[in-house]
């Protein structure tokens, strides 16, 4: 069943080149959970279109299943390079094996991401502090978790 569902989801997602699959899970009781995102977000209409494509092409007479198609939640970690690219300009919290960084995502390409933030550091000469812009470049392989920081 998994290969059939994967094929159907892939067909539905490919109809809109701005969409991409994040996750597909099928539980032992045939609950199908499809998580899709888009370069410009994901509309309810697109979720319905994908859901219908899968539902209409699975035989409910032979297989009992439930289907849920959604976008990743706001607090879910980024897992796809396209998610990083769509979040350029937003504040991210990125954890590596040894450090945690929080800053604006200023660049994301196929190999790495660049975060930028302001920090107060001691003046090189004299007393007091000065504000400087710090930058870190991280390859995707070094990122253990990345989340968009929500503003309230």
N, C-alpha and C positions, 0 to 999 in steps of 0.2 A: 504493500500500500504506500509506503514512504516514497518510493521512486515515482509512482504515479502522481502523488500530491506535489512532489518537488517539481515535476515537469509542468503540471498545471499552474503552479504558482509562478514558475519561471516564465511561462507563456504570457500570463496576465501582466506581470511586471514589465516585460519587454515591450508591451504595447505603449507604454509611456516611458521614453528614455530618461526622464528626470527621476524615475523611481528606482529603488534598489532594495534588495532583500537584506534584512538584518538577521532574522532568526526564523527557524521553522522547527516546531516541536510536535511530535505525535506521541501521546501517552498510551499506555497499555489499554485504556478504555476507549481508544480512538478519538480522543479530544485533540483536535488540530489547532495549534496556535501559530499564526503567521504574523511576524512583525516586519513591517515595511516602512521605509523612510523615503523622503524625496529631497532633491536639491533645493526645492522651494517649499518644503513641508509636504504634508499628506492630507488630502481632503477626505471628508466622510464619503463623498461620491466615489473617490478612487478605492477606498476600502470596500465599499459595496460592490464595485465592479469586479475587484479581485475575488471577493467572496462568492459572487454569483458564478464567475468563471469556474472556480473550483467546485462549487456545489453542483452545477449543472453537468459537470463532466465526471462526477463520481456517482457510482450506482448505489443509491441509498437502499435499494431493494436487497442487495447482497451484503452491504457493509453499513452498519449503523455508526454514525459519527456526529460529532458536534464541531463547529468551525468558528474560530474567532480571528478576525483580521484587524490589526491595529497598528498604530505608530508607536515608537518607543516612548516611554514616559519622559517627562522633563528631567527627572532625577536619575534616569538610567545612564550608565557609563557609555561613552562613545566606543564603538567596536569596528567601525568601518572608515577607511580613509576619506570617503566621500562625506561622512558626517563631520570630520574635522574641517574639510574645505567649506562646507556650508555654514560653519560657525566662526569663520574668520571675522574678527572685529568684536567677538564676545569674550567675556572673562571665563577662563577655565581654571580648574584645579587639576593638576596632573601629578600623579604619584609614580615615582620610579622605585627601584629596589632600595635606594638609600635616602632619597630626598622627596620633598613635596614642594611643588611650585604653584603659585597662583598669579595669573597675569592675563593680559589680553593676547589672544591668539592673533598674531599678525601675519603668519604665513603657514601654509600647509601644502606640501607637494606630495609626490608619490613615495618619498623616502623619509621625510622628517617634518617636524613642526617647529615653529619659532614662537616663543612666548616673550612678552615684554611687560615690565612693571616698573613703577617708581619706588625708590627706597631712600631712606635717610641714612647717610653715612657720615662718619667724622670727617671734618675738613682735613685736607692733606697737610695744611700748615695752619696753626692757630687753634683756637677753641671753637666749639660749635659744630653744627652739622650742615650738610648741604644735600639737596635732593638730586639724585642721579637716576638715569634710566638704565635698568639692567635687562639683559637679554639672555635667554637660554635656548639652544637648539637641541632638540631631542629626536632621535630616530624612533620610529614606531616600535621597534623591538625592545627599546629601553622603557617604554611606557607600560606600567602595570595597570593603571586605571586613569581615565580622564573623564571629568564631568563638567558640564556647563554650570557655571555659578549663577544662581538665580538672583535677580534684583527685586527687591520689594519696595 
